[in-house]
Amino acid sequence: MPDPVVQIENVSKAFGATRALDQIAFSVSAGELFGLVGPDGAGKSTLFRILVSLLEADRGVVRVLGLDPVGDLWALRRQVGYMPGRFALYGDLTVRENLEFFAAVFGTSVEAEYTSIAPIYQQIERFADRRAGALSGGMKQKLALCCALVHRPAMLFLDEPTTGVDAVSRREFWDLLGTLRDSGLTTIVSTPYMDEAMRCDRVALMQTGRILAIDDPTRLGARFPRPLFGVHTRDRRRVLDLLRTLPLVTSVFPFGDIVHVSTARVTAHGDDLSDAALAEHLRDGLVAAGLGDAEVRPIDAGIEDLFMELMGTESTGAAS
């Protein structure tokens, strides 16, 4: 692994009685596209603000590009690009004027840096004279990304950049992030979307200020601890309630038109059942309840299955 450009050791932050971050620790390597994944309130934005010198941690050690965000904040701010969670550009300024302003803040110009932002800016250049506030959601995010890159930062921080953006614009934005990663730019991005998490090199799953797991997103599903099955039936609402009443069932979650069901493998009598036997057990229970069209098959767990499993474990642990 390349040397880390971000090092976080036992970082905590509280706002009054609310603990936003609790003993966070991880590192990010040069050139990595690293994702922070979790729902609202997980602590992602608080962590971003600490990393880019907008907040000070209560305790712990933070180094970004070898710099201390508190003691070296001015040196750090010249080397990072940051997109906050909400659109933070000047809505009354045009696309061109916003870019010129941010370039001037960093002592450069759009002309001098055009080559570095051209692959992105060319997608919005035809709107150069339009006020930023009148752009679509996807165009606003592309403009914000250009403004974050106009000074050629060594590292990029993006806090939920596609929230509220349509599906096509989301995909286009992540294609741009892939291009930036291929160019060697280290990027940390937060997202609540699991499909976006799958496009990262590694992800940290976060919940209530804590990290639940860190790994390559393609490997996280393999950590799921129990057999998992996909159940399909026309009466989707009824099947959810019925599955929760069956012996051995440990969790039931809807995934589109499929229901994901996890089970214990060992019965109360100590019998260790195969996946085929467990699938038959589930189908027999549903057929007996009148759902004769039920289809049950073993499936591989994904990142979202593991995340919900870990969230449940975390909640149980916190309550005990």
C-alpha positions in Angstrom: 0.0 0.0 0.0 1.3 3.6 -0.7 2.1 5.8 2.2 -1.1 7.3 3.8 -1.9 10.9 3.0 -4.6 11.0 5.6 -4.2 9.5 9.1 -6.9 9.6 11.7 -6.3 8.2 15.2 -9.0 7.9 17.9 -10.8 11.1 16.9 -13.9 12.2 18.9 -16.1 15.2 18.7 -19.2 16.1 20.7 -21.7 18.9 20.5 -23.0 19.3 24.0 -24.5 15.9 25.0 -24.5 14.7 21.4 -21.4 12.6 20.4 -20.9 13.2 16.7 -17.7 11.1 16.4 -16.6 8.4 18.7 -13.0 7.1 18.5 -12.7 7.3 14.7 -9.5 5.8 13.2 -8.5 5.0 9.7 -6.0 6.0 7.0 -6.3 6.8 3.3 -3.5 6.1 0.7 -2.3 8.3 -2.0 -4.4 8.0 -5.2 -7.3 6.3 -3.4 -11.0 7.0 -3.9 -12.2 6.4 -0.3 -15.9 6.5 0.6 -17.6 7.3 3.9 -21.0 5.6 3.8 -23.8 6.1 6.2 -27.2 7.7 6.8 -27.8 11.3 8.0 -26.5 11.7 11.5 -23.7 9.2 11.0 -21.0 11.8 11.5 -19.7 12.1 8.0 -20.0 15.9 7.6 -18.5 16.5 11.1 -15.5 14.4 10.1 -15.1 16.3 6.8 -15.1 19.6 8.6 -12.3 18.4 10.9 -10.3 17.1 8.0 -10.5 20.4 6.1 -9.8 22.6 9.1 -13.3 24.0 9.7 -13.8 22.2 13.0 -11.4 21.1 15.7 -11.6 17.6 17.2 -12.1 17.3 20.9 -9.4 14.6 21.0 -7.4 12.4 18.7 -4.7 12.9 16.0 -5.4 14.1 12.5 -2.9 14.5 9.7 -3.8 15.5 6.1 -1.0 15.5 3.6 1.3 15.5 6.6 -0.2 18.6 8.0 -2.1 19.3 11.2 -5.5 20.9 10.3 -5.3 23.1 13.4 -1.7 24.2 13.5 -1.2 24.2 9.7 -4.7 25.3 8.6 -3.6 27.9 6.0 -1.0 25.6 4.4 -3.6 22.8 4.3 -6.3 24.9 2.7 -4.1 25.8 -0.2 -3.6 22.1 -0.9 -7.2 20.7 -0.7 -10.4 21.1 -2.6 -13.7 20.8 -0.7 -17.3 20.5 -1.7 -19.7 20.8 1.2 -23.0 18.9 1.4 -25.1 21.9 0.3 -24.5 24.0 -2.8 -22.3 26.8 -1.5 -21.4 28.8 -4.5 -22.8 32.3 -5.3 -26.2 31.9 -6.9 -26.3 35.5 -8.2 -22.9 35.1 -10.0 -22.6 33.4 -13.4 -20.8 30.1 -13.9 -17.8 32.0 -15.3 -17.8 34.6 -12.4 -17.9 31.8 -9.8 -14.9 30.1 -11.4 -13.0 33.4 -11.7 -13.7 34.2 -8.0 -12.4 30.9 -6.7 -9.4 31.0 -8.9 -8.5 34.5 -7.7 -8.9 33.4 -4.0 -6.1 30.9 -4.7 -3.9 33.3 -6.7 -4.5 31.9 -10.1 -6.9 32.3 -13.0 -9.3 30.2 -15.1 -7.1 30.6 -18.1 -4.0 29.4 -16.3 -5.8 26.3 -15.0 -8.2 25.6 -17.9 -6.4 22.4 -18.9 -6.9 20.9 -15.4 -10.6 21.5 -15.3 -11.4 21.3 -19.0 -12.9 17.7 -18.9 -15.5 18.9 -16.4 -15.9 22.5 -17.4 -16.5 21.7 -21.1 -19.8 20.0 -19.9 -21.1 23.3 -18.5 -19.2 25.9 -20.6 -22.2 26.6 -22.8 -23.9 27.9 -19.6 -20.9 30.2 -18.7 -23.1 33.3 -18.6 -26.0 31.7 -16.7 -26.4 32.5 -13.0 -25.3 29.6 -10.9 -28.6 29.6 -9.0 -30.5 28.9 -12.3 -28.5 25.7 -13.1 -30.0 22.2 -12.7 -28.8 20.1 -9.8 -26.4 18.1 -11.8 -24.9 21.2 -13.4 -24.5 22.9 -10.0 -22.5 20.0 -8.8 -20.2 20.0 -11.8 -19.6 23.7 -11.3 -18.9 23.2 -7.6 -16.4 20.4 -8.6 -14.7 22.8 -11.1 -14.4 25.4 -8.3 -12.9 22.9 -5.9 -10.3 21.8 -8.5 -9.4 25.2 -10.1 -6.3 25.6 -7.9 -5.0 22.1 -8.6 -5.4 20.6 -5.1 -3.4 17.6 -4.0 -6.5 16.1 -2.4 -10.3 16.4 -2.8 -13.0 16.2 -0.2 -16.7 15.8 -1.4 -19.5 15.7 1.2 -22.5 13.9 -0.3 -22.0 15.6 -3.7 -24.9 13.9 -5.5 -27.7 14.1 -2.8 -30.8 15.4 -4.5 -29.4 14.9 -8.0 -31.2 12.8 -10.7 -29.9 9.3 -11.5 -28.3 10.3 -14.8 -26.4 13.2 -13.3 -25.3 11.0 -10.4 -23.8 8.5 -12.8 -22.1 11.2 -14.8 -20.6 12.8 -11.7 -19.2 9.5 -10.5 -17.7 8.9 -14.0 -15.9 12.2 -13.4 -14.6 11.0 -10.0 -13.3 7.8 -11.7 -11.4 9.9 -14.2 -9.9 12.0 -11.4 -8.9 8.9 -9.5 -7.2 7.5 -12.7 -5.2 10.8 -12.8 -3.9 10.0 -9.4 -5.9 12.5 -7.3 -6.7 11.3 -3.8 -10.4 11.7 -3.0 -12.5 11.2 0.0 -16.3 11.2 -0.7 -19.3 10.6 1.5 -22.5 9.1 0.3 -25.7 7.5 1.6 -26.1 5.5 -1.6 -24.8 1.9 -1.8 -24.5 1.9 -5.6 -22.1 4.8 -5.3 -20.2 3.1 -2.5 -19.4 0.2 -4.9 -17.4 2.6 -7.1 -14.9 3.4 -4.3 -11.6 1.6 -3.8 -12.4 1.2 -0.1 -15.3 2.4 2.1 -15.9 3.0 5.8 -19.4 2.1 7.0 -20.4 4.7 9.6 -23.3 4.9 12.0 -23.9 7.2 15.0 -20.4 8.5 14.9 -18.6 5.2 14.8 -17.0 3.1 12.1 -18.6 -0.3 11.7 -16.3 -1.8 9.0 -13.7 -0.7 6.5 -12.8 -2.7 3.3 -13.0 -3.0 -0.4 -16.8 -2.7 -1.1 -16.7 -5.9 -3.2 -15.5 -7.9 -0.2 -17.8 -6.5 2.5 -20.7 -8.8 1.6 -18.5 -11.8 2.4 -18.5 -10.7 6.0 -22.2 -11.4 6.4 -22.4 -14.0 9.1 -25.4 -16.1 8.2 -27.2 -17.8 5.2 -29.1 -15.3 3.1 -32.0 -15.9 0.7 -34.0 -14.0 -1.8 -37.8 -14.4 -1.7 -40.2 -13.4 -4.4 -44.0 -13.5 -4.4 -46.8 -11.4 -5.7 -48.1 -10.6 -2.2 -45.0 -8.7 -1.1 -46.6 -7.0 1.8 -48.0 -10.2 3.4 -44.7 -12.1 2.9 -42.8 -9.6 5.0 -45.0 -10.3 8.0 -45.1 -14.1 7.4 -41.4 -14.5 7.1 -40.8 -12.8 10.5 -42.9 -15.5 12.2 -41.0 -18.5 10.8 -38.6 -20.5 12.9 -34.8 -19.8 12.2 -35.5 -16.4 10.5 -33.2 -13.7 12.0 -33.9 -10.7 9.7 -36.2 -9.6 6.9 -35.7 -6.6 4.6 -37.3 -5.6 1.3 -35.0 -5.0 -1.7 -37.2 -3.8 -4.6 -39.5 -6.7 -5.6 -37.3 -9.2 -3.7 -37.2 -9.8 0.1 -33.8 -10.6 1.7 -34.1 -13.1 4.5 -31.3 -14.3 6.8 -31.6 -17.4 8.9 -29.8 -19.3 11.6 -28.2 -22.4 10.2 -28.5 -24.6 13.3 -31.9 -25.6 14.6 -32.9 -25.8 18.3 -32.2 -29.5 18.2 -28.6 -28.9 17.0 -29.1 -29.9 13.3 -26.8 -28.0 10.9 -28.9 -27.4 7.8 -27.6 -26.8 4.3 -28.7 -23.8 2.2 -31.0 -26.0 0.2 -32.7 -27.4 3.3 -33.1 -23.8 4.7 -34.6 -22.6 1.4 -37.0 -25.5 1.5 -37.9 -24.7 5.1 -38.7 -21.1 4.2 -40.8 -22.1 1.1 -42.7 -24.8 3.1 -43.6 -22.2 5.7 -44.9 -19.7 3.1 -46.8 -22.3 1.1 -48.5 -23.5 4.3 -49.6 -19.9 5.0 -51.2 -19.7 1.5 -48.3 -18.2 -0.6 -48.0 -21.0 -3.1 -46.2 -18.8 -5.7 -43.3 -18.1 -3.3 -39.8 -18.5 -4.9 -36.9 -18.9 -2.5 -33.2 -19.1 -3.5 -29.8 -18.6 -1.8 -28.1 -15.3 -2.7 -24.8 -13.6 -1.9 -24.9 -10.8 0.6 -24.0 -7.3 -0.6 -22.7 -4.3 1.1 -26.2 -3.1 2.1 -27.0 -6.5 3.7 -23.9 -6.2 5.8 -24.5 -2.6 6.7 -28.0 -3.3 8.0 -26.6 -6.3 9.9 -23.9 -4.2 11.6 -26.4 -1.4 12.4 -28.6 -3.9 14.1 -25.6 -5.3 16.1 -24.5 -1.8 17.0 -28.0 -0.9 18.2 -28.2 -4.1 20.3 -24.8 -3.5 21.8 -25.6 0.1 22.6 -28.9 -0.9 24.4 -27.3 -3.6 26.5 
